[in-house]
Amino acid sequence: MANDTDPAPTTRTEEREPVETSPDESGPDQPSPDQPAADTTDDATFYSKGPLRLRGSQVPTTTTDQRLLESRGPSNWVHEDPWRVMRIQAEFVEGFGSLAEVGPAVSIFGSARLGAGTQAYEDAREIARRLAENGNAIITGGGPGIMEAGNLGATEAGGVSIGLGIELPFESGLNDHVELGVNFRYFFVRKTMFLKYSRGFVVMPGGFGTLDELFEAFTMVQTGKVTSFPIVLFGTSYWRGLVDWMASTLIGEGTISPKDLDLFTLTDDIDEVVATIGPPGTIPDAPVDGTGPEQ
């Protein structure tokens, strides 16, 4: 396997680079530093790095994204950035090749921390089951919590269950209900796959990672970079504060247009989710005219 610091294949593991981290750095929807991370020394817990599964001392201290974006890193990392284009290209090729034949699909997003027994988990499971019964494949981030619920609902309906995983030091890997899994090193490649292969987004309660995916979708539709597609925010009590803030502050200050609130549907009704997404083959509404950011 190619080593991050050497474009030629040399070894199956990568030298660990020291890195200074802030005490409050944590990944999207993942345990904060106050919460224990996954025990990578456990026989059942592995860190996924491309095709490799690592644990213990073999787990790198930084992610591939972090090294790519660290302009202050060691000079050899910075000067070898052009070679990383080949790895990035390979991730796009792998993603496109793996998902090209999936067919109509809906992505479900939400927190990794909301596990079985929570209402959000059960709602996500039922939404996924209903959408899969309608002929949609279900795509999630492949992790625990809401993502696991989405994959479980898809398999219960006999549908296609897809997980798009991401390289994170504290990520335990794809959940047991993923039937087609693709692991990515780069967040931006992974987000491209969600946008390209989904005909709708269902956004459950979640943290920074969920918000990142949500606002990426808002931006891409608002600016006309993608054709308008259904975006459903599920959980009115959870999302109402955000929606009210957009209506009062963003529209009030003129940084978005009133019609931008038409980009999404807010609901607590699973039937409305299914109706909003519609059956496969449904022609989406006319694209929303992009007004451009902060216009």
N, C-alpha and C positions, 0 to 999 in steps of 0.2 A: 504493500500500500504506500502511496506517496506520502512523504513526511512534509509537514507544513513549512519547514525551513529549507527543504531541498526539493526542487521540482522533479528530481529523478527518484524512482522507487528505491528505498534503501532499507527500511525496517518496518516491522508491524506495529511499533509503538512510537509515540512522539515524545521528544524531550520536553519536560515540563519547564515552562518559563516562569520565573518569579514575577509577581504582580502585586502592586499595592491596591488594596480595596478599601472602600469606605465601609464603616461599620453598619451602615443602613442599606447596603446594596443587596437586592434580592430580585429574583426573576419574576415574570408576570404570573399573578395568581399562585404564587408559591410561598412556602413557609418563610416568614421573616427571620432575621438572625436570632430573634428571641425564641424561635421555635427550632427544635433540632431538625437538621436536614436528614435525608435518607442515609442510613448506615451503609456505606459502600463496601464495608468489609463483610457484610452478611453474604452468605453463599447464594441467597436467592435474589440479591440486589446487584444489578449491573449498571454501569454507565455506558450508554450507546454513543459511539463515535464513528459515524459512517458505518462500515460493515463490522467494525470491532465492537466487542462487549468487554468492558474493563471494570476492575474493581480494586479496592485497596490503594496501594501506592501508584498504580498505573493510571489512576484517574487524574487528568490534567487539571491544573489550578486555574486555567483560563479557558474560555470558549473560543471557537474559531471566529465568531462574530467580533468578540472583544479584541482579538489580535488584529483582525482586519482593520478595525476602526481606531486603533490606538496609534495615533500619529507620533507619540512620544516614546514609542517602544524602542528596543534595540535596533541599531541601524540595519542589521541583516534582515530583520522582519520588514522594515519599511521599504528597503530597496528590492525586496522580492515580492512586493505587492502585485506587480504585473503578472507573475506566475500564478497568483491566486485566481486570476481570471479564468484559467483552465478548470480549476476546481469548481468555481461558480457556474461556468458553462456546463460542466458535467452534472451538477445538481439540477439545473434546468432540464437537461436532456433526460435524466433519470425520472424526474417528476412528470414531464410531458409523456414519456414513454409508458410510465406506469398507470397513468390516469386517462389516457386518450380514449380507451374503450369503455370507460365506466358508464357512460350514458347520463341521463338526467340525475342531478344530485342537489342536495340541500345541505348547507353547513350549519351546524349547531355549535355555538360558542357559550362558554360560561366558566365559572370558577372551578379550579381543581380542588378547592377546599370544601365544597358542598357535596358531601358524600351520601351514600345510601341512608335512607331514613329521613332526609330533609325533604321538604315539599318541593323545592326547586329540582332536586334529583328526580323525584317521581314524575314531576311535570315534564321534564326533558325526556325521560324514558317514554312517556306516553306520546308526546309530540313526535318523537322519532319513529315510534311504532306506527302511528297513523300516517305519517308521511311516507314511510317505507311501504305500507300497504297500498298506497296510491301509485307506487312504481318508482319512487325516488330512492337513489342511493343516499346514504347518510355519511357526511364527512365531519370529523371532529379533529381536534388537536391530538387525539390519541392517548391522552393522559387520564388521570383519575377524576373523580367528582362528576361534574356535569358532562364532561367529555365521555367518560365511561357510560353514563346513563344513556347518552345518545347512541353509542355503539351497541349497548345492550338492547335498546328498543328496536334497533334495526335488525339485529339477529333474531329477536323474538318474532318479528313479522316475516322472517325469511328473506329479508332484503340484503342489500350489499352494505357492509359495514367497513368504513375506511377511516384510517387514522394517519394524520400527517404529524409525525413527531418532530421534536426539535432537540438539538444538543444543548443540554443544561447540566451543570455539575450535580444538581440535586434532583434531577428527573429520574424516576425509576423505570422509564421505558414505556412501551405501548401497553395499554390495558388488555385484559384477557378476551375482550369482546371484539377486538379489531381483527378483521379477516384479511384486509389488504392494507398493509402498513408501509409507509415511506418515511424514512428518517432524514431530516435536513440539518445541515450545519448553520445555514444562514436564514435568519428570520425573513428577509425580504424575498427570498426564493419561495419559502413556504407560503407567505401571504399572497404571492402571485398565483400559486396553485389554488388557494381558496377562491380567489376572485375568478380565475379562468374556468374552473370546473363546477362552480355552483350556480344554480338558477335562482337561489334565494338564500338569505341568511336568517336564522333564528337566534337571537341574542338573549341569553338567560342572564340572571344576576352574575356578576363577575367583577374582577379587579382590573389592574392596569393592563394585563394582557388582553382581556376582553374589550376594554375601552379602546385599546390600540387597534384591534381588528375592526371594531365598530366605526371609529372615526376615519380609518383608512377607507372603508366602504363609502361613508358619507362624502369624503373628499373626492374620491374617484368618480362617483355619480354626479356630484355637484359641479365638478369641473369638466364633465363630459368625456372623461378618459375611458369610461365604460358605459355601456347601455344601462339605463335604469332597470333595476331588478328589485323584487320584494325584500324589504328589510323589516323584520318584526322584532320589537322589543317586548319580551314577555316578562310580566311582573310589574303592574302599575305602581305598587307601593315602593318598589325598588327604584324604578326609573323616573318617577314623577318629578323628583327634585331636579334631576338633570334636564328634563324636558322643560320644566318651568323656568330654569335658569337660561336655557337657550331662547325661550320665548321672551323673557323679560330683559335679559342683559344683552345677549347677542343681537337680537332683533332691535331692541331698544337703542343700542349703540350703533346700529347700522352695519355691523360686521357680517351678518348674513341676511338673506332676504326672507320675508314671511313664507314664501313658497318652499323654502328649504325644509320646513317642518313637515312637508308632504313627502319627504324622502323615506319616511318610516311609518309603521303602524304600531301603536302602543296598546297592549291588550293583556287580559288575564284569561281569555277564552281560547281553549285549545281548538275548538271548532273554527274560530276566526283565524287562527294561525293557518290551519289547513286550507281554508278558503282563500286566504290572502296569497299563499304560495301557489295554489292552484295545481291541477294535475299536470304531469309531464306533457309537453307539447303546447301548453298554453302560451300564447304570444304575450310578452310583457307589455305593460303600458308604454305609451310613447316616451322616449327618453326625456328626462328633465333637462331643460336648457341650463347649461352650466353658466353660473354667474361669476365664476372665478373666486378664488379665496379672498375673503375680507372685502367683498364688494356689496 
